[in-house]
Amino acid sequence: MEGNKGNEGRPVTIYDIAKEANVSAATVSRVLTNSTNVRRDKKERILTLMEKYNFRPNAMARGLVDTKSKTIGIMVADIRNPFYSEAFVACEAAARNYGYTVLLCNSYCDKEQEKILLEKLAEKRVDAIIQMGGRVDESCTNKEYAQYVNRMIQNIPMLVTGKLDGTECYQVQIDAAQSMEIVMDYLEELGHEKIAFLGGFSNVISTAQKEEVYRRKLCGRGIMLPLGLYRQEGNYDNQVGYSAMNAILEAGEQPTAVVAINETTASGIMASIREHGLNVPDDISLISYDNTFMTELITPRLTSVDYDYGAFGDQLIRTVVSVIEGKEVPKVQYVKTRLVVRETTARVKGK
């Protein structure tokens, strides 16, 4: 790529333009190819410099700069969680259909590790990054992380399955509020009033949205449950389900239905119910989220909220590929859910 001679007597290159404009060479390349994925102020700065130096790219150099890795980086909070493994496999299959490969990074829920992993993905020259879980799940965005992401997405588009306030990241969120509406309406149809909701932290946006619907639905029916007893926070593992259910039953309370934050938590809840001599679903109905392979392994088979992982993965990959190609896509999209009824739910006796 050449223009007028620079101060050193050599032709001006794309890298000279990028340095003077304080952007990356990839950003200059996107301007040259008329990509819409460049902020207006940056585009104007680059175009001004191109005019200043009478800059014109030659075909060979443009081809070199425009080369893509055809790789999408995916960072998950913990691949051992069946939700993330199902989602990743769906993304991998979808990426193959679009001619891309995926590169997996696992933060193991270590938020300090997330920034390091983003840097590693950038070093691998991925064309886009998808982040599932971790800081993007927080109700209150970490400002330092948002600032770092803002610097990074100047060169690499990023999609999150939660939110990052103050950034231009694309979002594809599972509609948590709609999913809890489905669950609570279904339990109402079965005559349930004493409904517990166990597991998950309220500073996680999806859990907070589910909790809001849970409380609103009960309040709308005039149901007042003991404060702090029927809604117990905790992690997303089986031990939390087990200890939370123990606490409720040992306090002399017996819900007619329990909503578990996920299937791992549900397995602990079921163990506690059995140890107290009770039966699912005859004594207590049980519903979970995620609808992974675990629903068929638990006995009785678990009623669960499904996200259609194949469609979910395709939506994630299709969105980032569209952004890579400079197409216009919505900044925020929502994934609708459905309830798959199996053997752990039943009508309340006598209703």
C-alpha positions in Angstrom: 0.0 0.0 0.0 1.5 3.3 -1.1 1.0 7.0 -0.9 3.3 10.0 -1.0 6.7 9.7 0.5 6.9 9.9 4.3 9.4 11.8 6.3 11.9 8.9 5.9 11.7 9.0 2.1 9.7 5.8 1.8 6.1 5.2 0.7 3.4 5.6 3.4 2.0 2.2 4.4 -1.2 1.1 6.1 0.8 0.8 9.3 1.9 4.4 9.1 -1.8 5.5 8.7 -2.8 3.2 11.6 0.0 4.6 13.9 -0.8 8.3 13.2 -4.6 7.7 13.5 -4.0 5.8 16.8 -5.9 2.7 15.5 -4.9 -0.8 14.5 -3.9 -1.8 10.9 -7.0 -4.0 10.9 -9.2 -1.0 11.5 -7.6 0.8 8.6 -8.3 -2.3 6.5 -12.0 -2.3 7.5 -12.2 1.4 6.3 -10.6 0.4 3.0 -13.2 -2.4 2.5 -16.1 -0.1 3.5 -16.9 -2.2 6.6 -19.6 -0.7 8.8 -17.9 -2.0 11.9 -15.8 1.1 12.4 -16.7 4.1 14.6 -17.4 7.3 12.7 -14.7 9.3 14.4 -12.1 6.7 13.7 -13.2 6.4 10.1 -13.0 10.2 9.5 -9.6 10.3 11.1 -8.3 7.6 8.8 -9.9 9.0 5.7 -8.4 12.4 6.5 -4.9 10.9 6.7 -5.4 8.9 3.5 -6.3 12.2 1.7 -3.3 13.9 3.3 -0.8 11.3 2.0 -2.8 10.5 -1.2 -2.8 7.0 0.1 -3.9 4.3 -2.4 -3.7 0.5 -1.5 -2.3 -1.8 -4.0 -4.2 -5.1 -4.5 -1.5 -7.4 -3.2 -1.0 -5.5 0.0 -4.8 -5.2 0.6 -5.1 -9.0 0.2 -2.5 -9.5 2.9 -4.2 -7.2 5.4 -7.6 -8.6 4.7 -6.6 -12.1 5.5 -8.8 -13.6 8.2 -8.0 -16.5 10.6 -11.5 -18.0 10.1 -11.4 -18.7 13.9 -13.8 -17.6 16.6 -12.6 -17.5 20.2 -15.1 -18.7 22.8 -14.5 -18.1 26.5 -16.7 -19.9 29.0 -16.9 -19.7 32.8 -16.6 -23.5 33.4 -16.8 -26.1 30.7 -17.5 -28.7 33.3 -21.0 -27.1 33.8 -23.3 -29.1 31.4 -24.9 -25.8 30.2 -21.5 -24.5 28.9 -20.5 -27.8 27.4 -23.8 -28.1 25.5 -23.6 -24.5 24.3 -20.0 -24.8 23.2 -20.7 -28.0 21.2 -23.6 -26.2 19.5 -21.4 -23.3 18.6 -18.7 -25.6 17.3 -21.1 -27.3 15.0 -22.6 -24.0 13.8 -19.1 -22.5 13.2 -18.3 -25.5 11.0 -21.4 -24.8 8.9 -20.2 -21.2 8.4 -16.6 -22.2 7.4 -15.1 -21.3 10.8 -13.3 -23.2 13.6 -13.6 -22.3 17.3 -10.9 -21.9 20.0 -12.1 -22.7 23.6 -10.8 -20.9 26.7 -12.0 -21.9 30.1 -11.8 -19.3 32.9 -12.8 -21.8 35.7 -14.9 -18.9 37.2 -11.7 -17.0 37.9 -12.6 -13.4 37.0 -9.0 -12.2 37.0 -8.2 -14.9 34.5 -10.8 -13.5 32.0 -8.7 -10.5 30.9 -5.7 -12.8 30.5 -7.6 -15.1 28.3 -9.0 -12.3 26.1 -5.4 -11.2 25.6 -4.4 -14.7 24.6 -7.3 -14.9 22.1 -6.3 -11.6 20.6 -2.7 -12.9 20.2 -4.1 -15.9 18.3 -5.7 -13.4 15.9 -9.2 -14.7 16.2 -11.8 -12.9 14.1 -14.3 -12.5 16.9 -14.8 -13.5 20.6 -17.8 -14.9 22.4 -17.9 -14.8 26.2 -20.3 -16.9 28.1 -20.5 -16.4 31.9 -18.1 -14.7 34.3 -18.1 -10.9 34.3 -20.7 -10.7 31.6 -23.2 -12.4 34.0 -22.9 -9.7 36.6 -25.8 -7.4 37.3 -23.4 -4.5 38.0 -20.7 -4.4 35.3 -17.1 -4.2 36.5 -15.8 -0.8 35.1 -12.2 -1.8 34.7 -13.1 -4.9 32.8 -15.5 -2.9 30.6 -12.7 -0.4 29.8 -10.4 -3.2 28.8 -13.0 -4.7 26.6 -13.7 -1.3 24.9 -10.0 -1.1 24.0 -10.0 -4.7 22.6 -13.2 -4.4 20.5 -11.6 -1.6 18.5 -9.9 -4.5 16.7 -11.9 -7.6 17.5 -15.7 -7.7 17.7 -17.1 -9.3 20.8 -20.4 -10.9 21.7 -21.5 -11.8 25.2 -24.4 -14.0 26.5 -25.1 -11.5 29.3 -24.3 -7.8 29.3 -21.3 -5.4 29.7 -22.7 -1.9 30.4 -20.7 0.9 28.8 -19.3 -1.2 26.0 -20.3 -1.8 22.3 -20.4 -5.6 22.7 -23.2 -7.5 20.9 -25.5 -9.4 23.2 -27.4 -12.6 22.7 -29.2 -13.4 26.0 -31.4 -16.2 27.0 -34.7 -14.6 28.1 -34.5 -15.4 31.8 -37.7 -13.5 32.8 -39.7 -15.3 30.1 -38.4 -18.6 31.3 -39.5 -18.0 34.9 -42.9 -16.8 33.6 -43.4 -20.2 31.9 -42.3 -22.1 35.1 -44.5 -20.2 37.5 -47.6 -20.3 35.2 -47.1 -24.1 34.8 -46.9 -24.6 38.6 -50.0 -22.4 39.1 -51.9 -24.6 36.7 -50.9 -27.6 38.8 -52.2 -25.9 41.9 -48.9 -25.1 43.6 -48.7 -22.2 46.1 -45.8 -23.1 48.4 -43.0 -22.8 45.8 -39.3 -22.6 46.7 -36.7 -21.2 44.4 -33.2 -22.5 45.3 -29.6 -21.7 44.2 -27.9 -18.9 42.2 -26.7 -15.5 43.3 -28.8 -12.3 43.0 -25.8 -10.4 41.6 -26.0 -12.7 38.5 -28.3 -10.9 36.1 -30.2 -14.0 34.9 -30.8 -15.2 38.5 -32.0 -11.7 39.5 -34.4 -11.6 36.7 -35.9 -15.0 37.6 -36.1 -14.0 41.2 -38.1 -10.8 40.3 -40.6 -12.9 38.3 -40.8 -15.5 41.1 -41.7 -12.9 43.7 -44.0 -11.0 41.4 -46.0 -14.1 40.4 -46.5 -15.2 44.0 -47.4 -11.6 45.1 -49.9 -11.4 42.3 -51.7 -14.5 43.7 -51.6 -13.1 47.2 -49.1 -15.7 48.4 -46.8 -14.6 51.2 -44.0 -17.1 52.0 -41.6 -16.8 55.0 -39.0 -14.3 54.1 -35.6 -15.9 53.2 -36.9 -19.4 53.6 -38.3 -20.3 50.3 -35.7 -18.3 48.3 -32.2 -19.4 49.3 -29.1 -18.2 47.4 -26.0 -20.2 46.8 -23.7 -21.5 44.1 -24.8 -23.6 41.1 -23.7 -27.0 42.3 -25.4 -30.1 43.9 -24.1 -29.2 47.4 -26.1 -25.9 47.4 -29.3 -27.7 46.4 -28.7 -30.3 49.1 -28.0 -27.9 51.9 -30.7 -25.4 50.9 -33.4 -28.1 50.8 -32.2 -29.5 54.1 -32.6 -26.1 55.7 -36.2 -25.7 54.5 -37.3 -29.2 55.6 -35.5 -29.1 58.9 -37.2 -25.8 59.6 -40.5 -27.6 59.5 -41.5 -26.2 56.1 -42.5 -28.4 53.1 -43.0 -26.7 49.8 -45.2 -28.5 47.3 -42.8 -27.5 44.5 -39.2 -26.5 44.1 -37.6 -24.5 41.2 -33.8 -25.3 41.0 -31.5 -22.9 39.3 -30.0 -25.7 37.2 -29.9 -29.5 37.0 -26.8 -30.0 39.1 -28.5 -28.1 41.9 -31.7 -30.1 41.3 -29.8 -33.4 41.9 -28.8 -32.2 45.4 -32.4 -31.1 46.1 -33.7 -34.5 45.1 -31.2 -36.2 47.4 -32.3 -34.1 50.3 -36.0 -34.8 49.6 -35.4 -38.6 49.5 -33.4 -38.5 52.7 -36.3 -36.9 54.5 -38.6 -39.8 53.4 -40.4 -37.7 50.8 -41.1 -38.5 47.1 -40.7 -36.6 43.9 -43.3 -35.7 42.5 -45.9 -37.2 44.8 -44.9 -35.0 47.8 -42.8 -32.3 46.1 -42.6 -31.4 42.4 -39.2 -30.4 41.0 -38.3 -28.2 38.0 -34.9 -27.1 36.8 -33.2 -25.1 34.2 -30.9 -25.9 31.2 -32.4 -29.2 29.9 -29.0 -30.9 29.4 -28.2 -34.6 29.2 -28.6 -34.7 33.0 -32.4 -34.6 32.7 -32.4 -38.2 31.4 -29.9 -39.5 33.9 -31.8 -38.3 37.0 -34.6 -40.6 38.3 -37.4 -39.7 37.9 -36.6 -37.9 34.7 -36.4 -34.1 35.3 -38.8 -31.5 34.1 -36.6 -28.6 32.8 -36.5 -25.4 30.8 -35.0 -25.9 27.3 -33.0 -23.3 25.2 -32.8 -25.3 22.0 -29.0 -25.4 22.0 -28.7 -26.0 18.3 -30.6 -22.8 17.5 -28.8 -21.0 20.3 -25.4 -21.9 19.0 -26.4 -21.0 15.5 -27.6 -17.6 16.6 -24.3 -16.8 18.4 -22.1 -17.9 15.5 -24.4 -16.3 12.8 -24.3 -13.0 14.7 -20.5 -12.8 15.0 -19.9 -14.0 11.4 -22.3 -11.2 10.2 -20.3 -8.7 12.3 -17.0 -10.0 10.9 -18.4 -9.5 7.4 -19.5 -6.0 8.1 -23.2 -6.6 8.1 -25.7 -4.8 10.3 -27.0 -6.9 13.2 -29.1 -6.0 16.3 -27.0 -5.1 19.3 -29.2 -7.1 21.7 -31.1 -10.3 20.9 -33.1 -12.6 23.1 -33.5 -16.4 23.0 -37.0 -17.7 23.9 -37.3 -20.8 26.0 -39.8 -23.7 26.4 -40.6 -26.1 29.2 -40.0 -29.8 28.7 -42.3 -31.7 31.1 -41.1 -35.1 32.3 -41.7 -37.1 35.5 -40.8 -34.7 38.4 -43.9 -32.5 38.4 -47.4 -33.3 39.3 -50.7 -31.7 40.4 -51.0 -30.8 44.1 -53.0 -33.5 45.8 -56.6 -32.6 46.2 -56.5 -29.9 43.6 
